[in-house]
């Protein structure tokens, strides 16, 4: 689906026409440059690779440097592929204006890392037993994990404590409240995954 690479600026709130305070997220979307054109004949599918954000030339390897030079652009920090119905050429610049008239978008980001967490916070467990009646160390424990005489193992995928966050998260159907082409900004209703300044993908 068509979209752009962007950067999460942060959250704010705006007032709707009926006076309600609506929480929203401000995203800097683009401008993005077409760095590669994927074709059915050569690659087996049709897509466009977009680049966003400036990268240092000394931190760009030679194959990628060649790709950027062929597109006639400077090295880019973030790359992503999108499928457009429209036709574009190498070096074309796409801006946030493509979201004019769009009602809803999906935003893909990486959730905040929360470190090692237990089952109550990580999976919403209710805890084991009561806080009294002779036990004082089982309140937020997971309880039985299912191992028995046969099969004498714990099945893969068992919900347990572990690293939480840092996952790819897609927030779907966020209402577009405003598009500001002069500043490459798009304002969507609600929250998106990630910290302020993190890279996100905005898709129609």
N, C-alpha and C positions, 0 to 999 in steps of 0.2 A: 504494500500500500504506500502511497506517496507520503512524504514527511520531510522533516528537517532535523538536524542536530542542533542542540541548544545548551543553555546553561541555566540552572535554577538560581534565580536571584534571591528569592525569599517569599515570605507570606505577608499579606496585608489584608485589608478589608475595604469593601466599597458599599455604598448605599444603593439599593435598588430603587426602581421608580415608585414602589409603594412604601418606601422608607425603611425597609429591612436591611440590617447590617449583614452583608454576605462575606464570609471568609474566602479568600482567593489566593492563588499562587502566581507570582510574576516570573515569567521565563523569557530569557533572551534567546530568540530563535534565529539562527543564522547571523549574517549571510553565509551560505555554504557554496562551495565551488565544486563543479562536476570534475572529478579527478580521473574517473575511468568510466567507460561505457561497455557494459557486458551485452553481448549479442548471442542469439540462439545458435548461429553458425559456429562461432568460436568457443563460447562458454557453455552452451546448452540451455541458457535461459537469458531473459532480457531484464536488465536492471541498470541502475546508475549508482556509482560510488560517489558519495559526497564527502568533502573534507571541511572541517571546521576548526578554528583556532590556530594561531601561529605556533610553529615549533622551530627550535633552533636547528640550523642546517647541520651542525656538528653532531647532533643527536639523531639524525636521520640516516638510515643505512642507504647503500648505493642503489639497490633495486627500487626503493621507494623514491629516492631522489630522481631517478629516471622517469618514474611515473608522473611526478609533479612537474618536471621540466617539459614532458610531452604535453601536459595539460596547460602549460604556460602560467603556472601559479607557484607561489612560495610553499615550502613544506608545511603541512597541516598536522595538527596534534591529534585530532580525532577523525576517524573514518567510519562510515556506515553505508550500507546499501539499501536503496529504496526502489520500488517498482512504480514508475510513472507511466501514465497513458500518453502524456505529451512527449514530443521529441526534443532532446537536448543534445548539445555538442560539448566536446571537451573544453573546459575553461569557462563555461556558462555559470553565472552566479544566480542562485536562488535565494529569495528573501522571504520575510515573514508575510509579505503581501499575498502569498499563495493561500493563506488561511482567511482572507477576506470572504465573508459570506458563508464560512463553515460554521455549523452549529455546535458540533461536538468533536473532541479529539481524544486519542489515547496517549498517555505519557509513560514512557519506559525509563526507569531509573534504578539505581542500586541503593538498597535500603541501608540505613545507618547500622554500623556494627555495634553490638551490645555485649560482646564478650561471652564468656561461659555462663549460661543461665540454667536454672532448674526447670522441672517439668511444669510447675505452676505458672511461671511467667512465660515459658517457651511454648507450651501446648495448652494452657488453660486448665490443667488438672485441678480438682477440688481438694486434693490432700487426702490423707488417710485418717479415718477414725475421728476421735474427739480430742480436744485440747486437755482433757482431764482424764479421770479414771485410770490413773497409774502409769500413763505414758507421757513423756515430755520431749521426745525427739523424733516423732514420726509425722508431725502435722503437715509438712510440705514435701513429704516423700512420695515416690511414685507407687509404692506397693509392689505386688507381684508382677514380674515381667514375663511370666508364662512358661518358663523352662520346667520340664517335668521328666519322668523316667524315659518317655519316648515321645517326640525326639528330644534328646538331651542337649538342647541348644536353644538359643534365643534367636528368633527369626529376624532376618534383615529388615530394617525399616521400623523397628520397635521405637515408639516415641519415648525418648529419655532425655536427660540433661545433656547439654552440649553447646557448641558455638551457635550464637544467635545473631541474625542480621547479616549484612553484606551480600544479600541475594538480589537477583534481578527481579524487579517487581513492575508489573504493568497495571497502571490505574486506568480503567476504561471509562469512556463516555463522560469526560469532563466538559462541562459547558463552557464555550468560549464567550467571555464577557466583553473583551475589547482587544483590538489589534492596533498597535501603535507603530506604523512603519518607520517613522522618523528615528526611533530609538531601537528598532528591531525587537520590540517587546510584544508578547502575547500574554493576556491575563485570563486565567481559567479558574472556574469555581472549584473550591475544595483544595485538598492537599495532594502532594505527589511525594513519591519515595525519594530519599536522599537528603544530604545536607546542603546548606546554602553554598553555591559555587560548584556543585557537582554537575557532571555532564548528563544530559537526558536526551531522549529521542521523542519528538512530537510527531504523531501520525494522524492522518485524517481517518 
